[in-house]
Amino acid sequence: MLNPGSQAPEFELPNADLEVTKSSDFMGKKNLVIYFYPKDDTPGCTIEALEFTDLVDEFSKLDTEIVGVSRDNCLSHGDFRDKHGISYQLLADTEGVMCEAYGVWREKEAHGEKRMGLQRSTFVIDKKGVVRHALYDVKPKGHAQQILELVKSL
Protein backbone atom coordinates (compact mmCIF):
# COMPACT_ATOMS: atom_id res chain seq x y z
CA MET A 1 0.00 0.00 0.00
CA LEU A 2 1.22 3.49 -0.83
CA ASN A 3 0.83 6.27 1.67
CA PRO A 4 0.87 10.05 1.31
CA GLY A 5 4.47 11.22 1.23
CA SER A 6 5.69 8.12 -0.63
CA GLN A 7 7.49 8.49 -3.93
CA ALA A 8 5.12 7.30 -6.66
CA PRO A 9 6.30 4.13 -8.41
CA GLU A 10 7.52 4.74 -11.94
CA PHE A 11 5.62 3.21 -14.84
CA GLU A 12 5.89 2.67 -18.57
CA LEU A 13 2.76 1.27 -20.22
CA PRO A 14 1.00 1.40 -23.59
CA ASN A 15 -2.16 3.44 -24.00
CA ALA A 16 -5.23 2.79 -26.16
CA ASP A 17 -3.29 3.97 -29.25
CA LEU A 18 -0.38 1.57 -28.53
CA GLU A 19 1.87 4.52 -27.60
CA VAL A 20 4.05 4.15 -24.53
CA THR A 21 3.26 6.50 -21.66
CA LYS A 22 5.85 6.93 -18.91
CA SER A 23 5.65 8.50 -15.47
CA SER A 24 8.60 10.67 -16.52
CA ASP A 25 6.32 12.30 -19.14
CA PHE A 26 4.54 14.08 -16.28
CA MET A 27 7.14 14.58 -13.55
CA GLY A 28 8.21 18.18 -13.11
CA LYS A 29 5.45 19.30 -15.50
CA LYS A 30 2.03 18.20 -14.27
CA ASN A 31 0.24 16.83 -11.25
CA LEU A 32 -1.12 13.40 -12.00
CA VAL A 33 -4.30 11.59 -11.02
CA ILE A 34 -3.93 7.85 -11.57
CA TYR A 35 -7.06 5.85 -11.05
CA PHE A 36 -7.20 2.08 -11.23
CA TYR A 37 -10.44 0.43 -12.29
CA PRO A 38 -11.43 -3.24 -12.69
CA LYS A 39 -12.79 -3.58 -16.25
CA ASP A 40 -13.52 -1.57 -19.38
CA ASP A 41 -17.16 -0.91 -20.24
CA THR A 42 -18.71 -2.22 -17.02
CA PRO A 43 -21.32 -0.09 -15.21
CA GLY A 44 -19.21 1.26 -12.33
CA CYS A 45 -16.13 1.76 -14.45
CA THR A 46 -18.14 3.62 -17.09
CA ILE A 47 -19.66 5.94 -14.46
CA GLU A 48 -16.21 6.71 -13.07
CA ALA A 49 -14.68 7.26 -16.53
CA LEU A 50 -17.46 9.59 -17.65
CA GLU A 51 -17.31 11.63 -14.45
CA PHE A 52 -13.55 12.13 -14.92
CA THR A 53 -14.16 13.03 -18.58
CA ASP A 54 -16.74 15.65 -17.54
CA LEU A 55 -14.11 17.28 -15.29
CA VAL A 56 -11.06 17.08 -17.57
CA ASP A 57 -11.08 20.83 -18.21
CA GLU A 58 -11.26 21.58 -14.49
CA PHE A 59 -8.30 19.26 -13.82
CA SER A 60 -6.41 20.83 -16.73
CA LYS A 61 -6.84 24.32 -15.22
CA LEU A 62 -5.13 22.92 -12.12
CA ASP A 63 -2.16 21.64 -14.17
CA THR A 64 -3.30 18.05 -13.65
CA GLU A 65 -3.48 15.09 -16.02
CA ILE A 66 -5.76 12.08 -15.52
CA VAL A 67 -4.72 8.53 -16.34
CA GLY A 68 -6.95 5.46 -16.02
CA VAL A 69 -5.34 2.03 -15.58
CA SER A 70 -6.75 -1.48 -15.78
CA ARG A 71 -5.51 -4.89 -16.82
CA ASP A 72 -7.51 -4.75 -20.07
CA ASN A 73 -5.53 -4.64 -23.31
CA CYS A 74 -5.00 -1.65 -25.62
CA LEU A 75 -7.73 -2.73 -28.04
CA SER A 76 -10.28 -2.97 -25.23
CA HIS A 77 -9.21 0.47 -23.97
CA GLY A 78 -9.59 1.94 -27.46
CA ASP A 79 -13.10 0.53 -27.83
CA PHE A 80 -14.08 1.78 -24.34
CA ARG A 81 -12.63 5.24 -25.00
CA ASP A 82 -14.27 5.59 -28.41
CA LYS A 83 -17.66 4.26 -27.29
CA HIS A 84 -17.92 6.70 -24.37
CA GLY A 85 -15.83 9.67 -25.56
CA ILE A 86 -13.25 9.34 -22.79
CA SER A 87 -10.83 12.24 -23.21
CA TYR A 88 -7.73 11.15 -21.27
CA GLN A 89 -5.31 8.24 -21.49
CA LEU A 90 -6.21 4.70 -20.52
CA LEU A 91 -3.14 2.56 -19.85
CA ALA A 92 -3.00 -1.20 -20.37
CA ASP A 93 -1.33 -3.00 -17.45
CA THR A 94 -1.96 -6.48 -18.84
CA GLU A 95 0.87 -8.03 -16.79
CA GLY A 96 -0.26 -6.28 -13.59
CA VAL A 97 3.15 -4.74 -12.88
CA MET A 98 1.80 -1.26 -12.14
CA CYS A 99 -1.14 -2.71 -10.19
CA GLU A 100 1.32 -4.56 -7.95
CA ALA A 101 3.56 -1.50 -7.53
CA TYR A 102 0.60 0.62 -6.41
CA GLY A 103 -0.82 -2.12 -4.17
CA VAL A 104 -4.18 -2.41 -5.91
CA TRP A 105 -3.99 -6.09 -6.96
CA ARG A 106 -5.70 -7.71 -4.00
CA GLU A 107 -7.53 -10.79 -2.87
CA LYS A 108 -11.27 -10.23 -3.11
CA GLU A 109 -14.20 -12.28 -1.95
CA ALA A 110 -17.42 -12.54 -3.93
CA HIS A 111 -20.18 -15.09 -3.42
CA GLY A 112 -18.03 -16.91 -0.87
CA GLU A 113 -15.20 -17.36 -3.37
CA LYS A 114 -11.78 -15.75 -2.95
CA ARG A 115 -9.83 -14.60 -5.98
CA MET A 116 -7.35 -11.92 -6.97
CA GLY A 117 -8.71 -8.74 -8.52
CA LEU A 118 -8.07 -5.07 -9.06
CA GLN A 119 -9.28 -2.86 -6.22
CA ARG A 120 -10.72 0.45 -7.47
CA SER A 121 -8.22 3.02 -6.16
CA THR A 122 -6.99 6.52 -6.95
CA PHE A 123 -3.71 8.34 -6.38
CA VAL A 124 -3.02 12.06 -6.55
CA ILE A 125 0.64 12.67 -7.34
CA ASP A 126 2.27 16.09 -7.34
CA LYS A 127 4.72 17.44 -9.91
CA LYS A 128 7.65 16.12 -7.87
CA GLY A 129 6.32 12.57 -8.07
CA VAL A 130 5.19 12.42 -4.45
CA VAL A 131 1.91 10.69 -3.57
CA ARG A 132 -0.24 13.34 -1.93
CA HIS A 133 -3.42 11.24 -1.62
CA ALA A 134 -3.93 7.46 -1.81
CA LEU A 135 -7.53 6.28 -1.78
CA TYR A 136 -8.24 2.54 -1.84
CA ASP A 137 -11.53 0.73 -2.40
CA VAL A 138 -13.39 3.80 -3.67
CA LYS A 139 -16.93 3.98 -5.02
CA PRO A 140 -17.31 5.28 -8.60
CA LYS A 141 -20.27 7.66 -8.22
CA GLY A 142 -19.07 11.16 -7.29
CA HIS A 143 -15.46 10.05 -7.02
CA ALA A 144 -14.06 12.33 -9.75
CA GLN A 145 -15.49 15.41 -8.00
CA GLN A 146 -13.96 14.24 -4.71
CA ILE A 147 -10.56 13.91 -6.42
CA LEU A 148 -10.92 17.36 -8.01
CA GLU A 149 -11.39 18.85 -4.54
CA LEU A 150 -8.22 17.08 -3.34
CA VAL A 151 -6.25 18.41 -6.33
CA LYS A 152 -7.47 21.94 -5.54
CA SER A 153 -5.85 21.59 -2.11
CA LEU A 154 -2.37 20.89 -3.56
VENCOR-V658389 format. One record per backbone hydrogen bond with DSSP energy under -1.0 kcal/mol. NH is the residue of the N-H (numbers start at 1). CO is the residue of the C=O. E is the energy in kcal/mol with one decimal. If there is no record, write none. Layout:
NH & CO & E
NH & CO & E
//
This chain:
5 & 131 & -3.5
6 & 3 & -2.3
8 & 129 & -3.3
13 & 21 & -2.4
15 & 19 & -2.3
18 & 15 & -2.2
21 & 13 & -3.4
23 & 11 & -2.2
25 & 22 & -1.6
26 & 23 & -1.8
27 & 23 & -1.6
28 & 127 & -3.4
29 & 26 & -2.4
30 & 26 & -2.8
31 & 63 & -3.0
32 & 125 & -3.1
33 & 65 & -2.9
34 & 123 & -2.5
35 & 67 & -2.7
36 & 121 & -3.3
37 & 69 & -2.4
42 & 39 & -1.0
46 & 42 & -2.6
47 & 43 & -2.2
48 & 44 & -2.3
49 & 45 & -2.4
50 & 46 & -2.6
51 & 47 & -2.2
52 & 48 & -2.2
53 & 49 & -2.3
54 & 50 & -2.5
56 & 53 & -1.3
59 & 55 & -2.4
60 & 56 & -2.7
61 & 57 & -2.0
63 & 60 & -2.0
64 & 59 & -1.7
65 & 31 & -2.5
67 & 33 & -2.7
68 & 89 & -2.6
69 & 35 & -2.5
70 & 91 & -1.7
77 & 73 & -2.3
78 & 74 & -2.6
79 & 75 & -2.4
80 & 76 & -2.5
81 & 77 & -3.0
82 & 78 & -2.7
83 & 79 & -2.6
84 & 80 & -1.8
85 & 81 & -1.5
86 & 81 & -1.6
91 & 68 & -3.4
92 & 14 & -2.9
93 & 70 & -2.8
96 & 93 & -1.3
100 & 96 & -2.2
101 & 97 & -2.3
102 & 98 & -2.1
103 & 100 & -1.1
104 & 99 & -2.5
106 & 117 & -2.8
108 & 115 & -4.0
110 & 113 & -2.5
113 & 110 & -1.8
115 & 108 & -2.6
117 & 106 & -2.9
119 & 104 & -3.3
121 & 36 & -1.3
122 & 135 & -2.7
123 & 34 & -2.7
124 & 133 & -2.4
125 & 32 & -3.2
126 & 130 & -2.5
129 & 126 & -2.2
131 & 6 & -3.2
132 & 124 & -3.4
133 & 124 & -1.5
135 & 122 & -3.1
138 & 120 & -2.1
143 & 140 & -1.8
146 & 142 & -1.6
147 & 143 & -2.4
148 & 144 & -2.3
149 & 145 & -2.0
150 & 146 & -1.6
151 & 147 & -2.4
152 & 148 & -2.1
154 & 151 & -1.8
//
